[in-house]
Amino acid sequence: MARAAMMLLLTVFTTMTAWAQDVTLPSSDNYTANDGEVLTGSTSGTVTIADGAKITLSGATINGGIVCAGTAEITLVGTNDVTGAWRKAGIQVGGSGTTLTIKGDGELTATGGYDSAGIGLSRAWDEDAIGGDIVIEGGIITATGEDMGAGIGLGAAFDDSPRTIILGDITIKGGNITAIGGNQGNGIGTGFVYGINDTSNIGVGTITITTGIDRVDASSISKAVVYKDGETDVTANVNEYLNITEDGDHRIILPKDDTDYTITIADGIEHGTIACAATTAKYGEKVTITATPDYGYHFVRLVVKDAQNNDVESTGNSFFMPQSNVTVSAIFEQGFHGTTEFEWVYYTEGGPDGYTKESIYDGLTTVNIQKDKIYKIRKYDEQDYDYRYLSIDNDVYQASIPYAGGTGTFSYGNQTEFRINDANGETGFYDITMADGGNGKWSVSILKTVPVIADVTNYGYTGSAIRPEPQVMAGSLTLVKNLNYVYSYSDNTDIGTAKVRVVFIGNYASLGTVEKEFKIVNVKQLSDGTAYTSTSDVSETTAIYTKSIGDERVGKYQAWFVPFDYTVTTDDLEKFDFFKINFIANAAEEGVNPEDDHVYIFLNPIAAGTTLYGNKPYVYRAKEAVDNYSFTTENTTLFAKNESSVLQTSTALASYDFYGTYDDVTATPSSPFYYISINGNVCYGTSVTVGPYRWILRATSKGGVSYAPQITFSEGETTAIDHSTFNVQRSTFNVYDLQGRKVANGQSSMVNGQLKKGLYIVNGRKVVIK
């Protein structure tokens, strides 16, 4: 009877629950995923999800797309990539009446095959296509339509006869969703419809976005959106619930946040300046930056960082405000120009249409201008099949070169003539800079080309001549070494300041000469396993300490000891935690001999910008495995090795001395020491060897007996307790002062059974009695 009941229970349980089963996808075969399966691995085949199945994508790459046979649920774990087969959606929904649900905390990139949606329907060129609903509840999802497909929605449609191409409702309840339409497809909604006169049966159902989202970024949305807070329609007053930014068709929808986040322009921007009319913006608002390049440079892109130093995406000279304060910088490059074409012309007898012409572009173009020529700027009008000429505002008919700049329009009427000024102008290379001023206006300047060479980094001293060849730039010219210019050098062998010089030759001799200084410095490379032998300080050194950390040491305490000062950077803290040794305290248990005492080394975390001083002991902990990660300090002093104790501290029972290791150091029974093992523990060694750039700890008993207590790192916040609430007589805890002495009533640290204010050890943890 019991056996029958157990079998019945097991049958019911297994009927109701699909056991999770890990499945590694076949590399090239098609595969049908059933309920409960967790898909991993990579395949070029197509994965079909069985009707009603709930599956998980866990680090899966599927290059033949996913097809839902009916209703399906996909849970995202890790990073996943799905690309549709030829003319197929990345993830193709089931038929009418079905629902595709996507949830989880993982990432998904879903890209449609040719003319198809990232998530939704495939291309429907000459057949009907009907799909079910799409519900997105979570995940970080980027859905991209290919060519004419939608990001989330329909693929492209074409036919001369009326057809039915319909997708059900699209509901986005959560997650961080980016939906990018193809060339003519929407981010969310329909793809491109071509050659169909009757489109009444082509479209998607209701598009709903709820307040549970983290972010929805759609290149466009094909129809009006219904906004909900839970099940309540809040479309009429959606701005009370969500931040919505529209930039043309582009729409970004975010949770409501009325905080004014600050916009800071970074210091140290090279080759140009940037400015912003606003100093604050709300989450999701579009921020436009005015970028002004220095002479000879052009704006390339913005560099926007949030408060955590994460990159914020920008397009051109604008970005959307993150939920954070931002710092904005910019990159300017010398020379190159855009793609809007103009013609720089001068009259020539017998030339085509009477002019000799040379193409110039928006941005900067370098041309060779002759002193005896009269020049104009024109642009071909493809609608009128004729040229329009630049006319500088205020009827400027003649402008002298060099020309500092002005603004004008292209017209068939007045034409501004440019010529080299007889008094201060000369034949040679000039940079023509054209910039779109909006509303048909263009600004222009024509200034002498000033060649530059790229900055030269410091070089380590080798004893031989050092001959760097930095990039040479002169406007938009394409220059070739030894044909257009040559390098020369001075003071480029010994430690000190050297020069590299560029001399222009041939047709480019008029550009003259340009030079750049660089440093030749002493460089010291340090790495684990390589001994350090210097017995005297060496100044003006570039010190580089290189570490490799295997998986076995990730998350484990390790010793840090190098002979130079190093300042921790934010980049370092992405890979490591650093700690300073605050103090050592003894916390002996009652009735235990001193030989078995427990000692704690208390650690304080170190922030970015903190200096780790040379020849001093610290502790670090890797967050991930690294290979040849470099810690570099330029123009520093490399200290002489110090084989004496570099840090001393004590408790009531013992004194402790830290020693740096500059080479292999071996413990013996007569000379034991503590060290940090590969597992991150403080171990007592009598026959172990510790390599360079670590530290060891020697303990000496004050009572003259052999002393080898257990030592443990203690990290974290100190517990604070009001002194009036902590009574030692009634406490079940063991309480010690920092000298390892058990606290009892009647001692100087006690008043009427209560601890005085101060720092104590209670069961091995720091406690502040306040």
C-alpha positions in Angstrom: 0.0 0.0 0.0 2.8 2.4 1.0 4.7 1.5 -2.2 1.6 2.2 -4.3 1.1 5.6 -2.6 4.7 6.5 -3.2 4.5 5.5 -6.9 1.3 7.6 -7.2 3.0 10.6 -5.6 6.0 10.2 -7.8 3.8 10.0 -10.9 1.9 13.1 -10.0 5.1 15.0 -9.2 6.8 14.1 -12.4 3.7 14.9 -14.4 3.5 18.4 -13.0 7.2 19.3 -13.1 9.6 19.2 -16.0 13.0 18.3 -14.7 15.7 20.7 -15.9 18.0 18.9 -18.4 21.2 20.4 -19.8 21.5 20.0 -23.5 24.6 20.8 -25.5 23.4 21.8 -29.0 24.7 19.8 -32.0 27.2 21.8 -33.9 25.3 21.8 -37.2 22.1 19.6 -37.0 18.7 21.0 -36.4 17.3 20.4 -32.9 13.9 20.2 -31.3 13.9 21.6 -27.7 11.5 20.1 -25.3 10.0 21.3 -22.0 12.5 21.9 -19.2 15.7 21.7 -21.4 18.6 24.1 -20.8 20.3 24.8 -24.1 24.0 25.6 -24.2 26.8 25.5 -26.8 26.8 26.6 -30.4 25.0 25.4 -33.5 24.6 26.5 -37.1 21.3 24.6 -37.2 17.8 25.7 -36.4 16.3 25.1 -33.0 12.5 24.4 -32.9 10.8 24.8 -29.5 8.1 22.2 -29.1 4.5 23.5 -28.5 4.0 24.4 -24.8 7.7 23.9 -23.9 9.5 26.1 -21.4 13.2 26.2 -22.2 16.3 28.0 -21.0 19.0 29.6 -23.1 22.3 29.5 -21.1 25.2 30.8 -23.1 23.8 29.5 -26.3 24.8 30.6 -29.9 22.2 29.6 -32.5 23.0 30.7 -36.1 20.1 29.0 -37.7 17.4 30.8 -35.7 14.7 29.6 -33.3 11.3 28.6 -34.5 8.4 28.3 -32.0 6.1 25.4 -33.0 3.4 26.9 -30.7 3.3 28.6 -27.4 6.8 28.8 -25.9 8.7 30.3 -22.9 12.4 31.2 -23.1 14.3 32.0 -19.9 17.6 33.8 -20.4 20.7 33.0 -18.5 24.2 34.3 -19.4 24.9 35.7 -22.8 23.1 34.3 -25.8 23.2 35.1 -29.5 20.5 34.0 -32.1 20.7 34.8 -35.8 17.9 33.8 -38.2 18.5 31.6 -41.2 18.2 33.1 -44.7 14.9 35.0 -44.9 13.9 33.8 -41.4 13.4 35.7 -38.1 15.9 35.4 -35.4 13.2 34.0 -33.1 10.0 33.2 -35.1 6.8 33.1 -33.0 4.2 30.5 -33.2 0.9 30.8 -35.1 -2.3 32.6 -34.3 -3.4 32.1 -30.7 0.1 31.3 -29.4 2.3 33.3 -27.1 6.1 33.6 -27.0 7.3 34.7 -23.5 10.9 35.8 -22.9 12.1 36.3 -19.3 15.1 36.0 -17.0 18.2 38.1 -16.2 20.5 37.0 -19.0 21.4 38.7 -22.3 20.0 38.0 -25.8 21.0 39.3 -29.1 18.4 38.3 -31.7 19.1 39.2 -35.3 16.8 38.5 -38.2 17.9 36.8 -41.4 17.5 38.6 -44.7 14.4 40.9 -44.6 13.2 39.3 -41.4 12.5 40.5 -37.8 14.9 40.0 -34.9 11.9 38.6 -32.9 8.6 38.0 -34.6 7.9 37.0 -38.2 10.1 36.1 -41.1 10.0 37.7 -44.5 6.6 37.2 -46.2 7.2 38.0 -49.9 4.5 36.0 -51.6 2.5 34.2 -48.9 0.4 34.9 -45.8 2.0 35.0 -42.4 0.1 35.0 -39.1 1.9 35.0 -35.7 0.9 35.0 -32.1 1.6 37.3 -29.2 5.0 38.3 -27.8 5.5 39.0 -24.1 8.8 40.2 -22.8 9.2 40.1 -19.0 12.9 40.5 -18.5 16.5 40.2 -19.8 18.9 42.5 -21.6 17.7 42.1 -25.2 18.8 43.6 -28.5 16.5 42.7 -31.3 17.6 43.8 -34.8 15.7 43.5 -38.1 17.8 42.7 -41.1 17.4 45.0 -44.1 13.6 45.7 -44.3 12.6 43.7 -41.2 11.5 45.1 -37.8 13.5 44.6 -34.7 10.4 43.2 -32.9 7.5 42.6 -35.2 7.1 41.8 -38.9 9.5 41.0 -41.6 9.3 42.6 -45.1 6.2 42.0 -47.1 5.6 42.1 -50.9 3.0 41.1 -53.4 0.6 42.7 -55.9 -2.5 41.0 -54.3 -4.0 41.6 -50.9 -2.7 39.2 -48.3 -2.8 38.7 -44.5 0.5 39.4 -42.6 -0.4 39.8 -39.0 1.4 39.5 -35.7 -0.5 39.4 -32.4 0.0 41.8 -29.4 3.5 42.9 -28.4 3.8 43.5 -24.6 6.9 44.6 -22.9 6.6 44.2 -19.1 10.3 44.3 -18.0 13.9 44.2 -19.0 16.3 46.4 -20.9 15.1 46.2 -24.5 16.7 47.6 -27.6 14.7 47.2 -30.8 16.4 48.3 -34.1 14.6 48.2 -37.4 16.4 47.4 -40.7 16.8 50.0 -43.4 13.1 50.5 -43.8 11.7 48.5 -40.9 10.5 49.8 -37.5 12.2 49.1 -34.2 8.8 47.7 -32.9 5.9 47.0 -35.2 5.9 46.5 -39.0 8.6 45.9 -41.5 8.7 47.5 -44.9 5.6 46.8 -47.0 6.3 46.9 -50.8 4.0 46.6 -53.8 0.8 46.0 -51.8 -2.1 48.4 -52.4 -4.4 47.0 -49.7 -2.5 46.9 -46.4 -5.5 46.6 -44.2 -4.6 43.0 -43.3 -0.9 43.9 -42.6 0.2 44.9 -39.1 0.7 44.0 -35.4 -1.8 43.9 -32.6 -1.7 46.2 -29.5 1.8 47.4 -28.5 1.9 47.7 -24.7 4.7 48.9 -22.5 4.4 48.8 -18.7 6.1 50.7 -15.9 8.0 47.6 -14.9 10.6 48.1 -17.6 14.2 49.0 -17.1 14.5 50.6 -20.5 13.0 50.4 -24.0 15.0 51.9 -26.8 13.3 51.6 -30.2 14.5 53.1 -33.5 10.8 53.6 -34.3 7.4 52.3 -33.3 4.9 51.8 -36.0 1.7 52.6 -34.1 0.5 54.2 -30.9 1.6 52.6 -27.7 -0.7 51.6 -24.8 1.1 52.3 -21.5 0.1 50.5 -18.3 1.0 50.6 -14.6 0.3 47.0 -13.8 -3.1 46.4 -15.4 -4.1 50.0 -15.3 -4.1 52.0 -18.5 -2.1 55.2 -17.9 -1.6 56.2 -21.5 -3.5 59.5 -21.0 -1.0 60.6 -18.3 2.0 58.4 -19.1 4.4 61.2 -18.3 3.6 60.8 -14.6 4.8 57.2 -14.8 7.6 57.1 -17.4 10.2 59.3 -18.9 9.8 59.3 -22.7 12.3 60.9 -25.0 11.5 61.3 -28.7 14.2 62.2 -31.2 12.6 62.1 -34.6 11.2 58.5 -34.9 13.7 57.2 -32.2 12.0 56.6 -28.9 13.5 55.9 -25.5 11.2 54.9 -22.6 12.5 54.8 -19.0 11.2 54.5 -15.5 10.1 57.9 -14.0 13.0 59.8 -12.5 12.8 63.6 -11.9 16.4 63.9 -10.6 18.5 66.6 -12.3 21.8 64.9 -13.1 24.8 67.1 -13.6 26.8 67.5 -16.9 30.5 68.2 -16.3 32.9 69.1 -19.1 36.2 67.2 -18.6 39.5 69.0 -18.2 42.4 68.3 -20.5 40.6 68.0 -23.8 43.2 68.2 -26.6 42.9 69.8 -30.0 39.5 71.4 -29.5 36.8 72.5 -27.0 33.3 71.4 -26.2 30.4 73.2 -24.4 26.9 72.4 -23.4 24.1 74.9 -23.0 22.6 72.9 -20.1 24.4 71.9 -16.8 21.8 69.3 -15.8 19.4 66.9 -17.5 16.9 64.3 -16.4 17.2 60.6 -17.0 16.6 59.9 -20.7 16.7 63.5 -22.0 18.8 64.1 -25.1 21.9 66.2 -24.5 23.6 68.0 -27.4 27.2 69.1 -27.1 28.8 71.9 -29.2 32.2 70.7 -30.4 34.8 73.2 -31.7 38.0 71.7 -33.1 41.3 73.5 -33.0 42.8 74.6 -36.3 43.9 71.5 -38.3 41.7 69.1 -36.4 38.1 67.8 -36.7 35.7 66.4 -34.2 35.6 62.6 -34.2 33.3 61.6 -31.2 32.2 62.3 -27.7 33.5 60.3 -24.7 30.8 60.3 -22.0 31.4 58.6 -18.7 28.8 58.1 -15.9 29.6 58.4 -12.2 31.0 54.9 -12.1 33.3 55.6 -15.0 31.2 53.4 -17.3 30.9 54.4 -21.0 27.6 56.1 -22.0 26.7 55.6 -25.7 26.8 58.8 -27.9 25.8 59.5 -31.5 27.5 62.3 -33.2 27.6 65.2 -30.8 24.7 64.1 -28.6 23.8 61.4 -26.1 20.8 60.4 -23.9 21.3 61.2 -20.2 21.8 58.1 -18.0 20.6 57.7 -14.5 23.8 59.3 -13.2 25.9 62.4 -13.3 28.2 62.4 -16.4 31.5 63.8 -17.4 31.9 64.6 -21.1 35.1 64.7 -23.1 35.8 64.6 -26.9 38.3 63.3 -29.3 39.5 65.5 -32.1 41.7 64.3 -34.9 43.9 66.2 -37.3 43.2 66.3 -41.0 40.4 64.1 -42.1 37.1 65.4 -43.5 33.5 64.3 -44.1 31.8 63.1 -47.3 29.7 66.2 -48.3 31.5 67.3 -51.5 32.1 70.8 -52.8 34.4 72.0 -55.6 37.3 74.4 -55.2 37.7 76.0 -58.6 39.6 78.7 -60.5 39.1 79.9 -64.0 41.2 78.3 -66.7 41.2 79.1 -70.4 40.0 76.0 -72.2 39.3 74.1 -69.0 36.0 72.1 -68.6 33.2 74.7 -68.3 36.0 77.2 -68.0 37.3 76.0 -64.6 39.9 73.8 -63.1 38.4 72.1 -60.1 39.4 70.1 -57.0 37.1 68.4 -54.6 36.9 69.6 -51.0 34.6 68.3 -48.3 32.8 69.2 -45.0 35.4 69.3 -42.3 39.0 70.0 -43.4 40.5 69.6 -46.8 44.1 70.7 -47.7 44.8 72.2 -51.1 47.8 73.8 -52.8 46.8 77.4 -53.6 48.6 79.5 -56.1 49.1 83.2 -55.6 48.0 84.4 -59.1 44.7 82.5 -59.1 41.1 83.6 -58.2 39.2 80.8 -56.5 35.5 80.1 -55.8 33.6 77.4 -53.9 30.6 75.7 -55.6 28.3 72.8 -55.1 26.3 70.9 -57.7 22.6 71.0 -57.4 21.3 67.6 -58.5 17.7 68.8 -58.8 18.5 71.8 -61.0 21.4 70.1 -62.8 23.5 73.2 -62.2 26.1 74.7 -59.9 25.4 77.0 -56.9 28.3 79.2 -55.7 29.1 80.2 -52.1 28.3 83.7 -51.3 29.6 85.1 -48.0 27.0 87.0 -46.0 26.8 90.7 -46.2 27.7 90.8 -49.9 31.4 89.9 -49.5 32.5 89.7 -53.1 36.2 89.3 -52.5 38.0 87.6 -49.5 41.8 87.5 -49.0 43.6 84.3 -48.2 44.5 83.6 -45.4 40.8 83.9 -44.6 39.9 83.7 -40.9 36.3 82.7 -41.6 32.8 83.7 -42.5 29.3 82.2 -43.1 27.4 82.1 -46.4 24.9 80.3 -48.6 25.1 78.6 -52.0 23.1 80.4 -54.6 23.0 81.3 -58.3 23.6 84.9 -57.6 26.5 86.5 -55.9 29.8 84.6 -55.9 32.6 85.3 -53.4 36.1 85.2 -54.9 39.1 84.1 -52.8 42.6 85.1 -53.6 46.0 85.1 -51.8 46.7 88.5 -50.2 49.7 90.1 -52.0 51.0 91.6 -48.7 51.0 88.6 -46.3 50.0 85.6 -48.4 52.2 83.0 -50.1 51.7 80.1 -52.4 51.5 76.8 -50.6 49.3 74.5 -48.7 46.1 75.8 -47.0 43.4 74.1 -45.0 39.9 74.8 -46.1 37.4 74.1 -43.3 33.7 73.8 -44.2 31.1 73.4 -41.4 27.3 73.0 -41.7 25.7 75.8 -39.8 22.1 74.6 -40.4 19.3 76.2 -42.4 21.4 76.1 -45.6 24.3 78.1 -44.0 27.9 77.0 -44.4 30.9 78.4 -42.6 34.3 78.5 -44.3 37.9 79.4 -43.3 41.1 79.1 -45.4 44.3 79.1 -43.3 47.9 78.1 -43.8 48.5 74.4 -43.2 50.5 73.8 -40.0 52.1 70.3 -39.9 52.2 68.4 -36.6 53.6 65.1 -35.4 52.1 62.8 -32.9 53.2 62.8 -29.2 56.1 60.5 -28.5 55.9 58.3 -25.4 58.9 57.8 -23.0 61.4 55.2 -24.0 63.5 53.0 -21.8 67.2 53.5 -21.8 69.0 50.8 -23.9 72.4 52.2 -24.5 71.7 52.5 -28.2 70.2 55.3 -30.3 66.4 55.5 -30.1 64.6 56.5 -33.3 60.9 56.8 -32.9 58.8 57.5 -36.0 55.7 59.3 -34.8 52.8 59.9 -37.2 53.2 62.9 -39.4 50.1 65.0 -40.2 49.6 68.1 -42.3 46.0 68.9 -42.9 44.3 66.2 -44.9 47.4 65.4 -47.0 48.6 61.9 -47.4 52.3 61.9 -46.7 54.9 59.2 -47.4 58.2 58.9 -45.4 61.3 59.5 -47.4 59.3 60.8 -50.4 57.6 63.7 -48.7 59.5 64.0 -45.4 62.4 62.5 -43.5 63.2 62.0 -39.8 66.2 63.3 -37.9 67.2 63.1 -34.2 69.2 64.7 -31.5 70.3 63.6 -27.9 68.6 60.3 -28.6 71.0 57.8 -26.9 71.5 58.7 -23.2 68.9 59.2 -20.4 67.4 62.6 -20.7 65.4 64.7 -23.1 65.7 63.8 -26.8 64.2 65.3 -30.0 62.7 63.8 -33.2 62.5 66.2 -36.1 60.5 66.0 -39.3 61.9 67.8 -42.4 59.5 68.1 -45.4 61.1 67.6 -48.8 60.2 67.8 -52.5 56.8 69.2 -53.4 56.1 69.5 -49.6 59.2 71.5 -48.7 57.1 74.6 -48.1 55.7 72.9 -45.0 59.1 73.4 -43.3 60.2 71.5 -40.2 58.4 70.3 -37.1 59.9 68.6 -34.0 58.8 66.9 -30.8 60.6 66.2 -27.5 60.5 62.8 -25.8 62.2 61.3 -22.7 64.7 58.5 -22.4 64.2 57.1 -19.0 65.5 54.2 -16.8 62.9 51.4 -16.9 62.8 48.6 -14.3 60.6 45.6 -15.1 59.6 43.6 -12.0 57.7 40.3 -12.1 57.0 37.4 -9.7 59.8 34.9 -9.8 62.5 37.5 -10.7 64.7 38.6 -7.9 65.2 42.3 -6.9 68.8 43.2 -6.2 69.2 47.0 -6.0 71.0 48.1 -2.8 70.6 51.8 -3.5 67.7 54.1 -4.4 67.3 54.9 -8.2 65.4 58.0 -9.0 63.6 59.1 -12.3 62.7 55.5 -13.0 59.7 54.0 -14.7 58.8 51.0 -12.6 56.6 48.3 -14.0 55.4 45.4 -11.9 53.6 42.7 -13.9 51.4 40.0 -12.4 49.5 37.0 -13.7 46.8 35.5 -11.5 45.3 32.1 -12.2 41.8 31.0 -11.4 43.0 29.2 -8.3 43.9 32.5 -6.7 40.9 34.5 -7.7 39.0 35.7 -4.6 41.9 34.8 -2.2 44.0 37.2 -0.1 47.6 37.6 -1.4 50.7 39.5 -0.2 51.8 42.8 -1.9 55.3 44.2 -1.5 57.1 46.2 -4.1 60.1 48.6 -3.9 58.3 51.7 -5.3 55.3 53.8 -4.6 52.2 52.9 -6.5 48.8 54.8 -6.7 45.8 52.6 -7.1 43.6 53.4 -10.1 40.0 52.8 -10.9 41.1 50.4 -13.6 43.0 48.4 -11.0 39.9 48.2 -8.8 38.0 46.6 -11.6 40.5 43.7 -11.3 41.6 43.7 -7.7 40.7 44.7 -4.1 43.6 46.3 -2.1 43.9 46.4 1.7 46.1 48.1 4.2 47.1 46.3 7.4 45.4 48.2 10.1 46.5 46.4 13.3 47.0 43.0 14.9 45.0 41.9 17.9 45.1 38.8 20.1 41.9 37.2 21.2 42.7 34.2 23.3 39.9 31.9 24.6 39.6 31.3 28.3 41.6 28.3 29.5 43.6 27.9 26.3 47.4 28.0 26.5 49.2 30.9 24.8 50.7 28.5 22.2 47.1 28.0 20.8 46.0 31.7 20.8 44.1 33.1 17.9 45.5 36.3 16.3 43.6 38.6 13.9 45.2 40.8 11.2 42.6 43.5 10.6 42.4 44.9 7.0 41.0 48.2 5.7 40.0 48.5 2.1 41.9 50.9 -0.1 40.1 53.3 -2.5 41.3 54.6 -5.9 43.8 57.3 -5.7 45.4 55.8 -2.5 49.2 55.3 -2.6 50.7 51.9 -1.8 54.1 52.9 -0.4 57.2 51.1 -1.5 58.8 48.5 0.8 55.6 48.3 2.9 53.3 45.3 3.3 49.8 45.3 1.9 47.2 42.7 0.9 45.4 42.4 -2.4 42.7 40.1 -3.7 42.1 39.4 -7.4 38.5 39.6 -8.7 39.3 37.7 -11.9 42.1 35.9 -13.5 44.6 38.2 -15.3 47.5 37.6 -17.6 50.5 40.0 -17.4 48.6 42.8 -15.8 51.0 45.8 -15.3 51.2 48.3 -12.4 53.2 51.2 -13.8 54.6 54.3 -12.1 56.5 56.8 -14.2 59.2 59.2 -12.9 59.4 57.4 -9.5 62.1 56.3 -7.1 63.0 52.6 -7.0 64.0 52.0 -3.4 66.9 49.9 -2.2 65.8 46.6 -0.8 65.3 46.6 2.9 66.0 43.3 4.6 65.2 44.5 8.1 61.7 44.5 9.6 59.6 47.0 7.6 56.6 47.0 10.0 56.4 46.1 13.7 53.4 45.7 16.0 52.6 43.7 19.1 50.0 42.3 21.5 50.3 41.5 25.2 51.7 38.1 24.3 53.9 38.6 21.3 55.6 41.0 18.9 55.2 40.8 15.2 57.6 41.8 12.5 56.9 42.0 8.7 59.7 41.4 6.2 59.6 42.0 2.5 60.8 39.3 0.1 63.1 40.4 -2.7 64.1 36.9 -3.7 63.2 33.4 -2.6 63.0 33.1 1.2 62.9 29.7 2.8 61.5 28.9 6.3 63.3 26.3 8.5 62.4 24.7 11.8 64.9 27.1 13.4 63.7 30.1 11.5 60.0 29.7 10.8 57.6 32.4 9.6 54.0 33.1 8.6 53.1 33.5 4.9 50.0 33.8 2.7 49.3 30.6 0.9 47.9 30.2 -2.6 44.5 29.6 -0.9 44.7 33.0 0.7 45.3 31.7 4.3 47.9 32.9 6.7 50.0 29.7 7.3 52.9 28.9 9.6 55.8 27.5 7.7 58.9 25.6 8.7 60.0 24.3 5.3 58.3 26.5 2.7 59.8 28.9 0.1 58.2 32.3 -0.6 59.1 34.1 -3.8 59.9 37.8 -4.3 57.4 40.8 -4.0 55.6 39.2 -1.1 56.0 39.6 2.7 56.4 37.2 5.6 55.6 37.6 9.3 57.7 36.5 12.2 56.2 36.2 15.7 58.2 36.5 18.9 56.7 35.5 22.3 57.1 38.0 25.1 57.1 35.2 27.6 60.1 33.4 26.2 58.1 30.4 25.1 57.7 29.0 21.6 54.8 30.9 20.0 52.8 29.9 16.9 49.2 31.1 17.2 46.6 30.7 14.4 46.4 33.9 12.4 43.3 35.0 10.4 42.5 38.0 8.3 39.6 40.1 9.4 37.9 42.5 7.0 34.8 44.6 7.0 33.0 47.2 9.0 33.4 47.5 12.7 30.3 46.7 14.8 29.2 49.6 17.0 27.5 49.0 20.3 26.2 51.6 22.8 28.3 51.2 26.0 25.2 51.4 28.2 23.7 48.3 26.7 26.7 46.0 26.8 27.3 44.4 30.3 30.3 42.1 30.5 29.1 40.3 33.6 25.8 39.3 31.9 27.4 38.7 28.4 28.0 35.2 27.1 30.7 36.5 24.8 34.4 36.5 25.4 35.6 40.1 25.4 39.3 41.1 25.0 41.2 44.4 24.7 43.6 44.9 21.8 46.4 43.5 23.8 44.6 40.1 24.0 43.7 40.5 27.7 40.3 39.1 28.7 38.2 41.9 30.2 36.8 41.4 33.7 35.0 43.6 36.1 37.3 45.8 38.2 39.8 46.5 35.4 40.5 50.0 34.2 38.4 49.3 31.0 35.3 48.6 33.1 32.9 50.9 35.0 30.1 49.1 37.0 30.2 46.1 34.8 30.0 48.1 31.6 32.8 48.7 29.1 34.3 52.1 28.6 34.1 53.6 25.2 36.8 52.2 22.8 37.7 49.3 20.5 37.5 45.7 21.7 37.6 42.1 20.3 34.3 40.2 20.9 34.4 36.6 19.7 37.1 37.5 17.1 35.3 40.6 15.7 36.1 44.3 16.1 33.5 46.1 18.2 33.4 49.8 19.0 31.8 50.6 22.3 30.4 54.1 21.8 
